Structures are given as structure tokens and as C-alpha cells.
């Protein structure tokens, strides 16, 4: 159990030693079914919580059955379950009592007096208690009394968490004989959190815990009980209507809480489903507009980076001179620079933008290259066409006469003139 007791809070059992081992020190809390005390295990010297039941709750005086049930409950271990150490009947007082782990801190009921908890804390609560319920349900145990006072909030030691949640009082219905409960008219459960099947007196199963847990989470998010008012009115209201779940909680929360509080037990999720769904709950932003895949992908890129899709989305707009995408301009310059150009230039397609995706003036590079190739083809044609025509012409062309040598060459010029006349046809 939890909460820090007021040392001045005492009653008739204060100072009494139950079973010759557990000394009652102070009152921690009271309920219609039992009173919880801070106690001391004299044999082990540790502080414990002792829950003493009212006289109407007698029913665990069968020693053989009690040992069997305590062994079962003690074997169920989970970080979000309060450990049960012992259960017995005190002959001196004639009362049944449980001895449990004492958890420091407050319970959820006290916490909610200051207002609702955050969406993140509520999601953590849903995951922890949902998983704990799955563990006890898998062992055939139904809690039957899920309520804020039975959710204990132990201070966390991590800066990322406010507290760790623990579920108390699981298995009490097994320890207290159902037949004895029926005979005394004692109903295990709190009117504000009873399931429709509990109110109707139908068979109770694990779906009952899921319904009550849904009401608890709704109260944790809104700070208001779903079915307020006198016990009879609060209990009967859920037979004719579903709890009001504000859309402001977010789509994920609304869907989960509506499923958990369905009046048909078969339509409710399992505790494991709740724990898994809690891991996908956010801080309430699910009520806002969804983010498309392109936007989400862009958010994952480093600052200043761009994708082909984002460039296309800009309509191929040219970045301002001297502004964004300098690496792109450098890459284009490097293409037209001979080897040995300035090192460090970005490769073609820098900033993740394929050249084919570039818009605006960046498309002039391929156009210029095309024009150059076309011009080269024209020039080559001009140079090659005469040769081709000559090859196709059957008459050889008349050679042009050699230039006349100047007379100033003297004797050498005369010999060259004679040589020229000798070879001229």
C-alpha cells in the first residue's frame, strides 16, 4: 500500500500485534471494506502495510484455502503489482488481514485532487497497469475493484518519469470466499467504477477490470469522474449510457477509451491490448491535422538539405544569388573545369538533388552543350562535303600552278627555276 501516514492518526488497533508478528503503527487509509495501517514486521524488521478487513468481510479463516490462495498471489510478480506477503485471521481481534509491500508516495486519488495528469503520464499509467492486469488475468485472477485509490504512485528515480504506478489489492475476491460475500451482501467494487455486468449481477470476468480501468484513465485525463452522484445513481447510469469522452483528448485516446468502456463486455479490448495501445498514445497532438509522408521525410533531413520532391514542389525556382544551394553551383562549375581545378567542389547532384530534377537556369547547361554539338556537326559537314564531292567526281581537278619564285634568290633561285620547269608537264 502507499501514502505517508499521519503518525497522530490512531484507532483501537494501534499498537496491537497481529498474529504475534505484525505491529500496527498508524492509519494510512480507510474504506468501506477495510482499513490500511502502516505496520512493522517484527520478525524481519521491515515496514509493511497491514490491511484489516471489516467484520462483514470475514471469510479467509479456512487455513488450507488461505495458504493455497496466498501461494498463488505471492507467485504473481510484476513491477506494477504490490507484493502480497501474508494473509491470515487474527484470533485476538477476530479480523482477517493482509500484509503487503508498503509503497512510498501517494495514490492516484490524492493526485487527482490537484487536477488531471498529463497525457504522457496517463499513457505511462495505461501501459504499466494494463500490463499488470494482463499478468493477473493470465493467472485467472480478476481484480474487481480498479479505482484511483488502488493505484499507488511510487516516486521515480529517473528524471524522465514522475512516478511508477503500482496496482494494489489484486486477488482479494479470491481470498474472501465469494459465497461468504454473497451471504453478507458485500459487493467488491466501488460504485463509481463498477462495470455494467457488476451492476446487473452477471458473471464477472477480466473485461470487468478493463471497463473500470477505462473509467479510471478517463478521470485521470479529465480530472472528473465519469459517473458522479449518489452510489445507486452512479451505478445505474452506466446501464443506459456510455461515459462522455471529450474529443479534445485526441483521436487515439478517444478510440481507446470508447472501446474500454463499451457496455458489451465482448466488445472491450483485453488488458494486453490496452498496454500495447498505450505505447502508441501521444500527447494529444493526434487531434491535429496529419502530416504527409513528404513533410515527415523532410523533417528527417539535416538543416539546409533538400530532396528532389521539395525542389519540384518549389516549381524549379532558382535560389537567390549568393543564397541557398552554393554546392550546386560549384558542381556545375566543376563540370566545365579542366582537371586540377579548385579542390572541394561538390559532385554533380550535390544536396541530394539529381541533375535531372534541377529547374530554371540550371537547365541551360544541357541546352548549351546541345547547341555546341550541333555547331560542330555543321562545321564538320562543311569541311567534309568538298572531299566527298571530289571523290564522287570522275574528272580530276586541274592543279593550280606553283607560285613563281622570286628573282632575288640568285644562283639558287635559277637552279630552283630550272627544277620547276623540269617537273612541270
Backbone torsions as a table, in degrees:
resi	resn	phi	psi	omega
1	UNK	NA	178.0	-172.0
2	UNK	-135.8	-170.1	-178.7
3	UNK	76.5	149.7	177.0
4	UNK	-91.0	116.5	-174.5
5	UNK	-73.4	154.2	172.3
6	UNK	-81.5	115.3	-176.3
7	UNK	-60.0	-16.8	-179.6
8	UNK	-87.0	-9.0	-178.6
9	UNK	-81.6	111.5	-178.4
10	UNK	-133.3	167.4	173.3
11	UNK	-153.4	-164.2	-174.2
12	UNK	-64.5	-22.8	-178.0
13	UNK	-91.0	-8.2	-179.2
14	UNK	-60.8	128.8	-178.7
15	UNK	89.5	-12.6	179.8
16	UNK	-75.9	142.9	177.4
17	UNK	-104.6	115.2	-179.6
18	UNK	-85.2	133.3	177.2
19	UNK	61.6	19.8	-179.6
20	UNK	69.0	12.9	-173.9
21	UNK	-138.5	-34.4	-171.8
22	UNK	-109.9	110.6	-178.5
23	UNK	-88.4	132.1	178.1
24	UNK	-83.9	124.3	-176.1
25	UNK	-106.0	-47.6	-177.4
26	UNK	-160.8	158.9	179.2
27	UNK	-80.2	132.6	174.7
28	UNK	-99.0	-45.5	-178.6
29	UNK	-163.6	160.2	-179.8
30	UNK	-128.6	149.5	175.9
31	UNK	-145.2	175.7	-179.6
32	UNK	-68.4	-20.0	-175.2
33	UNK	-101.6	-30.6	-175.1
34	UNK	-161.5	169.6	174.1
35	UNK	-120.8	136.8	-178.7
36	UNK	-106.2	134.3	-178.2
37	UNK	-122.2	151.8	166.1
38	UNK	-84.5	128.9	-176.6
39	UNK	-136.3	178.6	179.4
40	UNK	-129.2	128.2	173.2
41	UNK	-82.1	103.5	-174.2
42	UNK	-63.3	-36.0	-176.9
43	UNK	-67.2	-40.1	-176.9
44	UNK	-103.4	-10.4	179.2
45	UNK	68.7	32.0	179.8
46	UNK	-119.5	155.8	178.5
47	UNK	-83.6	137.0	-177.9
48	UNK	-136.0	171.7	172.1
49	UNK	-109.1	130.4	179.8
50	UNK	-115.8	119.3	179.3
51	UNK	-103.2	114.7	-178.2
52	UNK	-104.7	122.9	-176.3
53	UNK	-82.5	154.9	175.1
54	UNK	-69.2	164.1	-177.4
55	UNK	-59.5	-32.9	-177.8
56	UNK	-68.0	-13.1	-176.5
57	UNK	-97.9	14.8	-179.9
58	UNK	-60.9	143.3	180.0
59	UNK	162.0	1.9	177.2
60	UNK	-114.1	31.3	179.8
61	UNK	-87.9	-1.9	173.9
62	UNK	-79.6	103.7	-172.2
63	UNK	-60.3	-42.1	-177.5
64	UNK	-64.9	-47.0	-179.5
65	UNK	-67.4	-37.5	179.8
66	UNK	-61.3	-44.0	179.5
67	UNK	-62.5	-38.3	179.8
68	UNK	-65.5	-45.9	-178.7
69	UNK	-69.0	-40.4	179.1
70	UNK	-64.1	-39.8	177.9
71	UNK	-61.6	-40.6	178.5
72	UNK	-65.0	-49.7	-176.6
73	UNK	-66.7	-36.1	180.0
74	UNK	-70.2	-22.6	-179.6
75	UNK	-81.6	-13.8	179.7
76	UNK	-86.0	107.0	-176.7
77	UNK	-116.7	135.0	175.0
78	UNK	-162.8	146.3	-177.2
79	UNK	-61.9	-22.4	-178.8
80	UNK	-102.2	18.4	175.7
81	UNK	-119.0	133.2	176.3
82	UNK	-73.6	127.6	-176.7
83	UNK	-71.3	138.6	174.5
84	UNK	-98.6	125.2	-178.9
85	UNK	-97.2	-38.4	-173.5
86	UNK	-159.8	158.9	174.6
87	UNK	-149.8	133.4	-175.7
88	UNK	-160.1	177.4	175.4
89	UNK	-114.9	124.6	179.6
90	UNK	-88.1	117.1	-175.7
91	UNK	-67.8	-34.0	-176.3
92	UNK	-67.6	-48.1	-178.1
93	UNK	-90.2	-18.0	-177.2
94	UNK	73.7	19.1	-178.2
95	UNK	-108.5	150.5	171.7
96	UNK	-86.8	146.7	179.5
97	UNK	-150.2	154.7	175.1
98	UNK	-118.9	145.9	175.5
99	UNK	-116.9	122.8	-173.8
100	UNK	-131.8	169.4	173.2
101	UNK	-61.2	136.4	176.1
102	UNK	-95.1	120.8	-177.7
103	UNK	-104.3	124.0	178.7
104	UNK	-73.9	149.9	178.9
105	UNK	118.3	-152.0	-178.2
106	UNK	-123.9	167.4	173.1
107	UNK	-95.7	170.6	-176.0
108	UNK	-65.8	-31.7	179.2
109	UNK	-60.3	-45.1	178.5
110	UNK	-65.1	-39.3	-179.1
111	UNK	-63.9	-39.8	-176.9
112	UNK	-72.4	-12.2	175.3
113	UNK	-65.9	-21.1	178.4
114	UNK	-93.0	0.6	179.6
115	UNK	119.6	174.9	-178.8
116	UNK	-66.3	157.5	177.4
117	UNK	-91.1	166.4	-178.0
118	UNK	-69.4	161.3	178.4
119	UNK	-62.0	-37.7	180.0
120	UNK	-65.5	-44.2	178.3
121	UNK	-65.5	-37.8	179.1
122	UNK	-66.7	-38.0	177.5
123	UNK	-65.3	-41.0	176.3
124	UNK	-62.9	-40.3	177.6
125	UNK	-62.1	-44.4	179.9
126	UNK	-62.3	-39.4	-179.4
127	UNK	-69.2	-45.4	-176.7
128	UNK	-68.2	-51.6	-177.6
129	UNK	-71.6	-34.0	176.0
130	UNK	-60.8	-42.3	178.1
131	UNK	-66.6	-40.7	178.6
132	UNK	-62.7	-41.9	177.8
133	UNK	-63.9	-38.3	177.5
134	UNK	-60.1	-39.5	-179.7
135	UNK	-63.8	-46.7	-177.8
136	UNK	-74.4	-32.6	177.7
137	UNK	-65.5	-36.3	179.5
138	UNK	-67.3	-17.6	176.5
139	UNK	-98.0	8.4	177.7
140	UNK	80.9	18.8	-177.9
141	UNK	-105.2	131.1	175.2
142	UNK	-112.4	128.9	-175.8
143	UNK	-68.6	-51.4	178.0
144	UNK	77.0	-10.2	-177.1
145	UNK	-140.3	53.8	176.3
146	UNK	-74.3	121.4	179.4
147	UNK	-160.0	162.6	-177.9
148	UNK	-56.2	-35.0	-178.4
149	UNK	-68.3	-18.5	179.5
150	UNK	-98.8	6.1	174.0
151	UNK	-108.1	113.0	-175.0
152	UNK	-99.0	137.6	-175.4
153	UNK	-112.3	101.7	-179.7
154	UNK	-88.0	131.2	-179.7
155	UNK	-55.1	133.6	-179.7
156	UNK	-85.7	156.8	179.8
157	UNK	-103.4	2.0	178.3
158	UNK	-103.7	142.1	-179.6
159	UNK	-68.1	-16.8	-178.6
160	UNK	-87.2	-5.2	-178.1
161	UNK	-127.4	144.0	177.1
162	UNK	-82.9	-44.3	-178.2
163	UNK	-159.4	169.4	173.0
164	UNK	-111.7	130.5	-177.3
165	UNK	-89.1	142.5	176.9
166	UNK	-135.1	139.9	179.4
167	UNK	-98.4	127.3	-178.1
168	UNK	-107.2	164.4	171.1
169	UNK	68.2	20.5	176.5
170	UNK	-73.5	143.6	176.8
171	UNK	87.3	2.1	-178.8
172	UNK	-63.6	-37.3	180.0
173	UNK	-62.8	-27.7	178.4
174	UNK	-78.0	-37.3	-179.4
175	UNK	-70.6	-36.3	179.2
176	UNK	-95.2	121.7	-174.9
177	UNK	-55.3	126.1	179.2
178	UNK	-58.8	-36.6	179.2
179	UNK	-65.0	-39.0	179.2
180	UNK	-67.4	-37.6	178.6
181	UNK	-63.3	-44.6	-179.2
182	UNK	-63.1	-40.8	-177.2
183	UNK	-66.8	-37.4	-178.5
184	UNK	-84.9	-8.1	-179.8
185	UNK	77.2	17.8	-178.9
186	UNK	-86.6	126.7	178.2
187	UNK	-106.9	120.7	177.1
188	UNK	-78.5	119.3	-177.6
189	UNK	140.4	161.2	180.0
190	UNK	-111.8	131.3	-173.9
191	UNK	-48.3	-41.5	-177.3
192	UNK	-67.3	-13.5	-174.3
193	UNK	-128.3	10.6	178.4
194	UNK	-68.5	146.6	175.1
195	UNK	-82.5	159.4	177.8
196	UNK	-56.1	-36.6	-179.6
197	UNK	-70.7	-30.3	174.5
198	UNK	-67.4	-42.4	179.5
199	UNK	-63.5	-37.8	-177.7
200	UNK	-82.4	-5.8	179.9
201	UNK	75.9	22.4	-179.9
202	UNK	-85.7	177.2	179.5
203	UNK	-63.3	134.7	-177.3
204	UNK	-102.5	132.0	177.2
205	UNK	-134.1	-165.6	-177.1
206	UNK	-63.6	-26.5	178.4
207	UNK	-62.9	-24.8	176.9
208	UNK	-62.7	-43.4	178.7
209	UNK	-65.2	-37.6	-179.7
210	UNK	-64.3	-41.2	178.7
211	UNK	-61.7	-50.4	-179.3
212	UNK	-62.0	-37.3	179.2
213	UNK	-66.2	-35.7	176.0
214	UNK	-62.4	-43.4	177.0
215	UNK	-63.2	-37.5	179.8
216	UNK	-65.4	-46.0	-179.8
217	UNK	-64.9	-37.3	177.4
218	UNK	-62.4	-42.1	177.7
219	UNK	-66.7	-37.4	179.8
220	UNK	-64.4	-34.3	180.0
221	UNK	-81.2	-33.8	-174.8
222	UNK	-102.5	-21.7	-176.4
223	UNK	80.9	7.8	-178.8
224	UNK	-129.0	143.2	175.9
225	UNK	-72.8	144.1	-176.3
226	UNK	-71.8	-34.0	-178.6
227	UNK	-128.8	81.4	-180.0
228	UNK	-78.4	176.4	176.0
229	UNK	106.3	-177.2	179.4
230	UNK	-57.5	157.9	-173.9
231	UNK	-55.7	-49.4	-177.1
232	UNK	-63.9	-42.0	-179.8
233	UNK	-66.7	-43.5	-179.0
234	UNK	-65.2	-40.4	-178.9
235	UNK	-69.4	-40.2	-177.3
236	UNK	-77.2	-21.8	-175.5
237	UNK	-62.8	-36.3	-176.0
238	UNK	-72.6	-10.3	176.4
239	UNK	-76.7	-20.5	-175.1
240	UNK	-116.7	-11.8	-179.9
241	UNK	-152.7	158.6	176.3
242	UNK	-91.6	156.6	178.6
243	UNK	-67.0	151.6	178.2
244	UNK	-81.9	125.5	-178.0
245	UNK	-118.5	110.9	-176.4
246	UNK	-63.5	137.0	176.9
247	UNK	-64.9	-22.9	-178.1
248	UNK	-64.5	-14.9	178.9
249	UNK	-70.0	-18.1	-177.9
250	UNK	106.3	151.1	-174.7
251	UNK	-58.5	-45.1	-178.5
252	UNK	-61.5	-44.6	179.4
253	UNK	-65.9	-43.2	-178.0
254	UNK	-61.3	-46.0	-179.6
255	UNK	-62.0	-45.4	-178.2
256	UNK	-64.4	-47.0	-177.1
257	UNK	-67.5	-36.7	176.9
258	UNK	-64.0	-40.2	179.2
259	UNK	-67.4	-42.1	-178.1
260	UNK	-65.9	-32.0	-175.7
261	UNK	-103.3	22.3	175.0
262	UNK	-63.6	139.6	-178.9
263	UNK	-69.7	-24.8	176.3
264	UNK	-85.6	116.0	-178.8
265	UNK	-57.0	-33.5	-178.6
266	UNK	-69.2	-17.4	-179.2
267	UNK	-89.8	-5.4	-177.5
268	UNK	-85.1	149.7	175.4
269	UNK	-72.3	164.3	173.9
270	UNK	-79.8	167.9	177.9
271	UNK	-62.9	-34.1	177.7
272	UNK	-66.4	-40.2	176.2
273	UNK	-58.6	-41.2	-179.6
274	UNK	-64.0	-44.7	-179.2
275	UNK	-62.2	-41.0	179.8
276	UNK	-68.0	-44.9	179.7
277	UNK	-62.3	-33.3	-179.1
278	UNK	-62.2	-30.1	178.8
279	UNK	-68.9	-16.8	179.2
280	UNK	-101.8	-1.9	179.2
281	UNK	-74.5	141.5	178.9
282	UNK	-109.2	-161.5	-176.2
283	UNK	-88.2	16.5	-179.4
284	UNK	103.5	-5.0	-178.5
285	UNK	-73.2	-7.4	179.3
286	UNK	-65.5	-13.7	177.9
287	UNK	-78.1	-13.8	-178.2
288	UNK	-84.4	177.7	-177.7
289	UNK	-66.0	142.1	-179.8
290	UNK	-69.8	155.9	179.1
291	UNK	-99.5	129.9	-179.0
292	UNK	-75.0	166.7	-174.6
293	UNK	-63.6	-37.7	-178.8
294	UNK	-64.0	-42.7	179.1
295	UNK	-65.4	-42.6	179.8
296	UNK	-62.3	-40.2	179.9
297	UNK	-65.7	-39.6	179.2
298	UNK	-62.3	-35.8	-179.0
299	UNK	-65.9	-21.2	-178.6
300	UNK	-84.4	-11.9	-178.8
301	UNK	-80.9	153.2	175.5
302	UNK	-65.7	162.5	-177.6
303	UNK	-60.1	134.7	177.5
304	UNK	89.1	-13.5	-178.9
305	UNK	-77.7	157.6	179.3
306	UNK	-140.7	154.0	176.2
307	UNK	-110.7	166.9	178.5
308	UNK	-59.7	-37.9	-179.6
309	UNK	-65.0	-39.0	-179.0
310	UNK	-70.2	-33.9	177.0
311	UNK	-66.7	-43.5	178.4
312	UNK	-62.9	-36.2	179.7
313	UNK	-64.6	-25.8	178.0
314	UNK	-80.9	-0.4	179.7
315	UNK	74.1	25.7	179.3
316	UNK	70.6	22.2	-176.6
317	UNK	-64.9	138.7	178.1
318	UNK	-76.6	130.2	176.7
319	UNK	-65.3	152.2	-178.9
320	UNK	-61.2	148.0	179.7
321	UNK	-59.0	135.2	179.5
322	UNK	73.6	6.8	-176.6
323	UNK	-104.5	-129.0	-171.8
324	UNK	-70.1	163.3	174.9
325	UNK	60.0	49.2	176.2
326	UNK	-66.2	-30.9	-177.8
327	UNK	-63.6	-30.4	-180.0
328	UNK	-66.6	-44.8	178.2
329	UNK	-63.4	-40.1	179.1
330	UNK	-62.0	-40.8	-179.7
331	UNK	-62.9	-40.9	179.7
332	UNK	-66.7	-37.2	179.1
333	UNK	-64.8	-39.0	-176.7
334	UNK	-65.7	-31.4	-180.0
335	UNK	-62.0	-34.1	-175.4
336	UNK	-100.4	14.0	-178.6
337	UNK	-110.1	138.2	179.4
338	UNK	-67.3	159.2	176.0
339	UNK	-53.9	143.8	-177.2
340	UNK	96.8	6.6	176.9
341	UNK	-67.7	174.2	-175.4
342	UNK	-55.4	130.1	-179.9
343	UNK	-70.4	162.7	174.8
344	UNK	90.3	-2.3	-180.0
345	UNK	-66.6	141.4	-177.6
346	UNK	-73.3	146.4	178.2
347	UNK	-70.0	163.5	177.3
348	UNK	-59.2	136.5	-178.0
349	UNK	87.6	19.1	180.0
350	UNK	-61.2	160.8	-177.8
351	UNK	65.9	17.8	175.2
352	UNK	74.3	13.2	-177.8
353	UNK	-103.7	109.4	177.5
354	UNK	-59.2	142.7	-178.7
355	UNK	-55.0	-35.1	-177.9
356	UNK	-64.6	-19.4	-177.0
357	UNK	-91.2	-8.8	-174.7
358	UNK	-72.2	144.7	-177.9
359	UNK	-115.6	-177.2	172.1
360	UNK	64.4	-138.1	-175.2
361	UNK	-66.7	-20.5	-179.1
362	UNK	-66.6	-14.5	177.2
363	UNK	-81.0	-8.7	-177.3
364	UNK	-72.0	-25.4	179.4
365	UNK	-57.2	-56.9	178.1
366	UNK	-59.5	-34.4	-179.2
367	UNK	-66.7	-43.6	179.3
368	UNK	-62.5	-43.0	-179.9
369	UNK	-60.2	-39.2	179.4
370	UNK	-64.5	-43.1	179.2
371	UNK	-64.0	-38.6	179.1
372	UNK	-63.4	-43.4	-179.9
373	UNK	-62.8	-41.7	179.4
374	UNK	-63.9	-41.9	179.2
375	UNK	-63.3	-40.7	179.0
376	UNK	-62.7	-38.4	178.7
377	UNK	-64.2	-39.5	178.7
378	UNK	-63.7	-45.6	-179.8
379	UNK	-61.0	-45.3	179.8
380	UNK	-61.1	-37.2	178.7
381	UNK	-64.7	-41.2	179.6
382	UNK	-62.1	-39.2	-177.5
383	UNK	-75.4	-33.0	-173.2
384	UNK	-89.7	-27.0	-174.6
385	UNK	-60.4	-45.4	179.1
386	UNK	-58.7	-41.8	179.6
387	UNK	-62.3	-40.3	179.6
388	UNK	-66.5	-40.9	178.8
389	UNK	-63.6	-38.7	179.6
390	UNK	-64.7	-38.7	-179.8
391	UNK	-66.5	-30.9	-178.7
392	UNK	-85.0	-16.0	-176.8
393	UNK	-83.2	123.9	-178.3
394	UNK	-72.4	-25.3	-179.2
395	UNK	-90.7	127.0	178.9
396	UNK	-70.4	147.3	179.9
397	UNK	-73.4	143.8	178.2
398	UNK	-72.5	124.7	-177.2
399	UNK	-71.6	147.7	177.4
400	UNK	-73.5	144.7	178.1
401	UNK	-66.5	148.0	179.1
402	UNK	-69.9	150.1	179.5
403	UNK	-65.1	146.3	179.6
404	UNK	-74.3	133.6	-177.7
405	UNK	-77.6	144.4	-179.3
406	UNK	-69.4	150.3	-179.2
407	UNK	-75.4	-22.3	-175.5
408	UNK	-66.6	-4.1	-178.2
409	UNK	-76.9	-9.7	175.4
410	UNK	71.2	-141.3	-177.2
411	UNK	-58.2	-40.2	179.6
412	UNK	-64.0	-38.6	179.1
413	UNK	-65.9	-36.2	179.4
414	UNK	-65.3	-43.8	179.2
415	UNK	-63.4	-38.7	-179.7
416	UNK	-69.0	-33.0	178.8
417	UNK	-68.6	-41.1	178.6
418	UNK	-63.7	-42.6	178.6
419	UNK	-61.7	-39.3	-179.5
420	UNK	-65.0	-41.4	179.4
421	UNK	-67.3	-30.3	-179.0
422	UNK	-70.8	-32.3	-175.5
423	UNK	-97.8	-8.2	-178.5
424	UNK	-83.7	128.5	-178.9
425	UNK	-65.7	NA	NA
